Each structure stands twice: as C-alpha cells, then as structure tokens.
Amino acid sequence: MATFDILNIGSAKWDRSHPVNFSSEFSVGDNEFMLPAVENRAEFCRNNFNAEKGMDQDRELKFMKGTTTLAFKYNGGVIVSVDSRATQGNYIASNSVKKVIEINPFLLGTMAGGAADCSYWERDLGRQCRIYELRNKERISVAAASKLLANTMYQYRGYGLSMGTMITGWDKTGPQLYYVDNDATRIHGDIFSVGSGSTYAYGVLDNYYRKDLTFEEAVELGKRAIMHATHRDAMSGGINNVYHVGEAGWTKVWSGDVNEEYYRHYPIATLPPAPEAVAGAMEEKRMEL
C-alpha cells in the first residue's frame, strides 16, 4: 500500500463504498470492515446488540460489564488509577486485565465498557496520533487526541459499541484530562470516574480531593478510591494499577492487590472468646491443678 493511502485513513476516512462479499469465502480490503448483510446495518446492530442498560433483555448478545477507573488533575500532573477485573455477569472472567492503554509516552487512555471496543479503538487512536506526529513534526495535544477518538465514535453511533474512556496526558498547555464515550460525548474536566464502581470512587474523591495535593497524597488518594470501590462493587477488583502523568511523560507508580490493601488499612479485629469457651478452659485448668 502506498504511503499516501496509509495517511488518508483517519477517523473520517473509512471507505464504505466498496461492497463486501458475504459468501463462505470472502476477502475484506485494508480499509473495510465486515458488516452484516442487511439493508439497514445501524438498525440491525441497534436491535440485536444494544449496550444500554435496561434495553438488552431480548438481545442475543449482552454486555455484562463492570469496572472502576478514575483520573484526576492536581498541581503536579494527573493521577490515573484503575482496577483489573473483567466480568461476564456474575462470572469473573479475569483479574489481570490491563485497563490503562499506553497510547504514546505522553498519552494514556482507560478502559470501561466492552474490553474489545476500548482496546481496539484506543490502539487505533495511537495510530492516528502517530500519523499526526509524522505529518506535523510535533506531538499531538490531549485535546486533539480526544477529539480524534470522539470523531471516530461519532462515525459508529448506534452500532452497539460500549466504551467509556478517559484520555489524559501532558502537552504544551500542561496536564489535561478528557472523558470520551461511545456516543461521541467529549467532556473536559479535573475529576472523572467511570464504571460500575464509580459512585463509590466519587465518594472518596469528593471528600479528599484538593488541587494542592502532594505527589504522595495524590497517589494515596487514587489507591484509596479504587480500594473502597472494589470492596463495595462485586464487578470490580483484582489489581490496582496507578499511573502518574507529568511533564516528562507517564510513569507507573504502584501496583498491588486491592484486598491486601483494604485489610492493611482495616485489619479484622480479633473477636473475644465465647463465654462457654472461657468457662470450659477454666474448668480444664482446675482439673489440671
């Protein structure tokens, strides 16, 4: 494929004009997706693969998801903290999912929703960011990167994607944080938490968040918010991974088991012995004497 062709397949350049052969033996071009062989593809996906809560009772394929991810800005940069559990309803499919996508040395994305959707489209975002760097001879801004992802999501609204992600990094304007989801919603902010455990995480963040946190305090806040969320939310758990985004790029600063972290802060109290056990022990002591 020519270089010109590679540089012209951005989020708004998907080629849908060529028909796809849906026979048993088919080939798909480099710029094409395999799509259902129906007249109205968007309606087909919406009716069969809807990812919205309360609207998927009769669906053949249901997104049974759960997670807790969060990110917040403070004077020293951005803290990103996530869990690592992937669930299929009540079944824990994995406890070791990497929910932080390292887009480039200065950009991070988080995963919430469908694991395949988040992983694929954020890796595609990395490709688009690299093409931008090659074209413009400079690093892409966080705002532009989040806009590229939102534009891509806009192209596929109603197709059943499930994705709630945070795009964060450090550019010429300093630390930046954006929320982008599968409806092409794009929000700029200082604190975000996404996933089934996000309400618990917000409770901790709302209580202890300050702009003037030290680095150690910011890391501890990220750990604590995920720890409490995973303790209360059955769909979240596993390993807590914490990243820090600074002027020199992102670094992974901590990783640990959320259960061990919880019981380190809240050890199980030793219960006093039952009265019957105490009486029995005293009787045995008298018999020995």
C-alpha positions as CSV (number, residue, x, y, z in Angstrom):
1,M,0.0,0.0,0.0
2,A,1.3,3.4,-0.9
3,T,2.2,6.0,1.8
4,F,-0.5,8.3,0.6
5,D,-3.1,5.6,1.2
6,I,-1.9,5.0,4.7
7,L,-2.0,8.7,5.6
8,N,-5.6,9.0,4.3
9,I,-7.4,6.5,6.6
10,G,-8.2,8.7,9.6
11,S,-11.3,8.6,11.6
12,A,-13.4,10.3,8.9
13,K,-11.8,8.4,6.0
14,W,-13.3,4.9,6.4
15,D,-14.1,3.5,3.0
16,R,-17.7,2.1,3.0
17,S,-18.3,2.5,-0.8
18,H,-17.0,-1.0,-1.8
19,P,-19.4,-3.9,-1.4
20,V,-18.3,-6.9,0.7
21,N,-18.9,-10.4,-0.5
22,F,-20.7,-12.3,2.3
23,S,-20.2,-15.7,0.8
24,S,-18.4,-18.5,2.6
25,E,-15.2,-17.4,1.1
26,F,-14.7,-13.6,1.2
27,S,-11.9,-11.1,1.3
28,V,-12.0,-7.7,3.0
29,G,-9.9,-4.8,1.9
30,D,-7.5,-3.0,4.2
31,N,-9.9,-0.1,4.7
32,E,-13.1,-2.2,5.2
33,F,-15.0,-3.9,8.0
34,M,-17.1,-7.0,7.7
35,L,-20.7,-5.7,8.2
36,P,-24.0,-7.6,8.4
37,A,-25.6,-8.4,5.1
38,V,-28.8,-6.5,5.8
39,E,-30.3,-3.4,4.3
40,N,-30.1,-1.1,7.4
41,R,-26.9,-2.1,9.3
42,A,-27.2,0.5,12.0
43,E,-30.8,-0.6,12.9
44,F,-29.7,-4.3,12.8
45,C,-26.9,-3.6,15.3
46,R,-29.1,-1.4,17.5
47,N,-31.9,-4.1,17.6
48,N,-29.6,-7.0,18.3
49,F,-26.5,-5.7,20.1
50,N,-27.8,-2.7,22.1
51,A,-25.4,-2.0,25.0
52,E,-27.7,0.3,27.0
53,K,-28.8,-0.8,30.5
54,G,-32.4,-1.9,30.7
55,M,-32.7,-2.2,26.9
56,D,-30.9,-5.5,26.3
57,Q,-33.3,-8.1,27.8
58,D,-34.2,-9.7,24.5
59,R,-30.8,-9.2,22.9
60,E,-28.8,-12.2,21.6
61,L,-25.5,-10.6,22.8
62,K,-25.5,-8.7,26.1
63,F,-22.7,-6.5,27.5
64,M,-22.4,-7.7,31.1
65,K,-19.7,-5.3,32.2
66,G,-18.3,-3.8,35.4
67,T,-15.2,-1.9,36.3
68,T,-13.8,1.1,38.3
69,T,-11.5,3.6,36.7
70,L,-10.6,7.1,37.7
71,A,-8.3,10.0,36.9
72,F,-7.9,13.5,38.4
73,K,-5.7,16.5,37.8
74,Y,-3.7,18.2,40.6
75,N,-0.9,20.7,40.6
76,G,1.7,18.1,40.0
77,G,0.1,16.4,37.0
78,V,-2.6,13.7,36.6
79,I,-3.2,10.5,38.6
80,V,-4.8,7.6,36.8
81,S,-6.0,4.6,38.9
82,V,-7.8,1.5,37.7
83,D,-8.7,-2.0,38.8
84,S,-8.1,-5.1,36.7
85,R,-11.3,-7.2,36.9
86,A,-13.2,-8.3,33.8
87,T,-16.7,-9.8,34.3
88,Q,-19.3,-11.6,32.3
89,G,-22.3,-11.1,34.5
90,N,-21.7,-12.9,37.8
91,Y,-18.7,-14.7,36.3
92,I,-15.2,-13.2,36.9
93,A,-13.5,-13.7,33.5
94,S,-10.2,-12.3,34.5
95,N,-8.5,-10.5,37.4
96,S,-5.5,-9.3,35.4
97,V,-6.8,-7.0,32.7
98,K,-4.6,-4.0,31.8
99,K,-7.2,-1.2,31.8
100,V,-4.7,1.6,31.1
101,I,-3.9,1.9,27.4
102,E,-0.4,3.4,26.8
103,I,-1.2,5.4,23.6
104,N,2.3,7.0,23.5
105,P,4.9,8.2,26.0
106,F,2.8,11.3,26.9
107,L,-0.8,10.0,26.4
108,L,-2.9,7.4,28.4
109,G,-6.4,6.0,27.9
110,T,-8.5,4.0,30.3
111,M,-10.9,1.1,29.6
112,A,-14.5,0.8,30.8
113,G,-17.3,-0.9,28.9
114,G,-16.6,-3.6,26.3
115,A,-12.9,-4.6,26.6
116,A,-12.6,-5.3,22.9
117,D,-14.1,-2.0,21.9
118,C,-11.9,0.0,24.2
119,S,-8.7,-1.9,23.4
120,Y,-9.3,-1.7,19.6
121,W,-10.3,1.9,19.3
122,E,-7.7,3.3,21.6
123,R,-5.0,1.4,19.8
124,D,-6.4,2.9,16.6
125,L,-6.2,6.3,18.3
126,G,-2.5,5.6,18.9
127,R,-2.1,5.1,15.1
128,Q,-3.9,8.3,14.4
129,C,-1.7,10.2,16.9
130,R,1.5,8.8,15.3
131,I,0.3,9.8,11.8
132,Y,-0.3,13.4,13.2
133,E,3.2,13.5,14.5
134,L,4.7,12.4,11.2
135,R,2.6,15.0,9.3
136,N,3.1,17.9,11.6
137,K,6.5,17.2,13.2
138,E,5.2,17.8,16.7
139,R,3.4,15.8,19.4
140,I,-0.4,15.9,19.3
141,S,-2.2,17.7,22.1
142,V,-4.5,15.9,24.5
143,A,-7.5,17.9,23.2
144,A,-6.8,16.9,19.6
145,A,-6.3,13.3,20.6
146,S,-9.6,13.1,22.5
147,K,-11.3,14.9,19.5
148,L,-10.0,12.2,17.1
149,L,-11.5,9.5,19.3
150,A,-14.8,11.3,19.6
151,N,-14.9,11.8,15.9
152,T,-14.4,8.0,15.4
153,M,-17.1,7.2,17.9
154,Y,-19.5,9.6,16.1
155,Q,-19.0,7.5,12.9
156,Y,-20.3,4.4,14.8
157,R,-23.1,5.8,16.9
158,G,-25.9,3.3,17.1
159,Y,-23.7,0.4,16.1
160,G,-23.7,-1.2,19.6
161,L,-20.2,-0.1,20.8
162,S,-19.7,0.1,24.5
163,M,-16.9,2.4,25.6
164,G,-16.4,4.9,28.4
165,T,-12.8,6.1,28.4
166,M,-10.6,8.9,29.8
167,I,-7.9,10.4,27.7
168,T,-5.2,12.2,29.6
169,G,-1.7,13.4,29.1
170,W,0.7,16.4,29.2
171,D,1.1,18.8,26.3
172,K,2.1,22.5,25.7
173,T,-0.8,23.6,27.9
174,G,0.1,21.4,30.8
175,P,-1.8,18.4,32.2
176,Q,-5.2,17.7,30.5
177,L,-8.0,15.3,31.1
178,Y,-11.0,14.4,28.9
179,Y,-13.8,11.9,29.0
180,V,-15.0,10.3,25.8
181,D,-17.7,7.6,25.3
182,N,-19.3,5.6,22.6
183,D,-22.0,8.3,22.0
184,A,-19.2,10.7,21.0
185,T,-19.6,12.6,24.2
186,R,-16.4,14.6,25.0
187,I,-16.0,16.4,28.3
188,H,-13.0,18.3,29.6
189,G,-12.7,18.2,33.4
190,D,-10.5,17.8,36.5
191,I,-12.0,14.6,38.0
192,F,-13.6,11.6,36.3
193,S,-14.6,8.1,37.4
194,V,-16.1,5.6,35.0
195,G,-17.6,2.2,35.6
196,S,-20.0,0.3,37.9
197,G,-17.9,1.2,41.0
198,S,-17.5,4.9,40.0
199,T,-20.1,6.1,42.5
200,Y,-18.1,4.7,45.4
201,A,-14.9,6.1,44.0
202,Y,-16.5,9.6,43.6
203,G,-17.5,9.4,47.3
204,V,-13.8,9.2,48.3
205,L,-12.6,11.7,45.7
206,D,-15.2,14.3,46.7
207,N,-14.1,14.0,50.3
208,Y,-10.4,14.2,49.9
209,Y,-9.5,15.8,46.6
210,R,-7.6,19.1,46.6
211,K,-5.7,20.8,43.8
212,D,-2.6,21.3,46.1
213,L,-2.1,17.6,46.9
214,T,1.5,16.4,47.2
215,F,2.6,13.6,44.9
216,E,2.4,11.1,47.8
217,E,-1.1,12.3,48.8
218,A,-2.3,12.1,45.2
219,V,-1.1,8.5,44.7
220,E,-2.6,7.5,48.1
221,L,-6.0,9.1,47.1
222,G,-6.0,7.2,43.8
223,K,-5.3,4.0,45.7
224,R,-7.9,4.6,48.4
225,A,-10.7,5.5,45.9
226,I,-10.2,2.3,44.0
227,M,-9.7,0.2,47.2
228,H,-13.1,1.3,48.6
229,A,-14.9,1.0,45.2
230,T,-13.6,-2.6,44.7
231,H,-14.6,-3.5,48.2
232,R,-18.2,-2.5,47.7
233,D,-18.7,-3.3,43.9
234,A,-18.6,-7.0,43.1
235,M,-17.8,-6.3,39.5
236,S,-14.5,-4.5,40.3
237,G,-11.4,-6.0,41.9
238,G,-8.1,-7.7,41.3
239,I,-5.0,-5.5,41.0
240,N,-4.9,-1.7,41.4
241,N,-2.6,0.0,38.9
242,V,-1.7,3.6,39.5
243,Y,-0.1,5.9,36.9
244,H,1.3,9.4,37.2
245,V,1.4,11.8,34.2
246,G,4.0,14.5,34.5
247,E,5.9,16.9,32.2
248,A,8.3,14.2,31.2
249,G,5.5,11.7,30.4
250,W,3.7,9.0,32.2
251,T,5.1,6.6,34.8
252,K,3.6,3.6,36.5
253,V,4.0,4.3,40.2
254,W,2.2,1.5,42.0
255,S,0.5,-1.9,41.5
256,G,-1.0,-4.1,44.3
257,D,-3.8,-6.4,45.3
258,V,-6.9,-4.4,46.3
259,N,-7.9,-7.0,49.0
260,E,-4.5,-6.9,50.7
261,E,-4.6,-3.1,50.6
262,Y,-8.1,-3.0,52.2
263,Y,-7.2,-5.3,55.1
264,R,-3.9,-3.4,55.6
265,H,-6.0,-0.3,56.3
266,Y,-8.8,-2.1,58.1
267,P,-7.4,-5.3,59.8
268,I,-10.0,-7.8,61.0
269,A,-10.4,-7.4,64.8
270,T,-9.9,-10.5,66.9
271,L,-13.2,-11.5,68.4
272,P,-13.3,-12.2,72.1
273,P,-13.8,-15.9,73.0
274,A,-17.3,-17.1,73.7
275,P,-18.4,-17.4,77.4
276,E,-18.8,-21.1,77.0
277,A,-15.2,-21.5,75.8
278,V,-13.9,-19.4,78.7
279,A,-15.8,-21.5,81.2
280,G,-14.6,-24.7,79.6
281,A,-11.0,-23.5,79.7
282,M,-11.3,-22.6,83.4
283,E,-12.7,-26.0,84.2
284,E,-9.9,-27.8,82.4
285,K,-7.4,-25.6,84.4
286,R,-9.0,-26.6,87.7
287,M,-8.9,-30.3,86.8
288,E,-5.2,-30.0,86.0
289,L,-4.5,-28.4,89.3
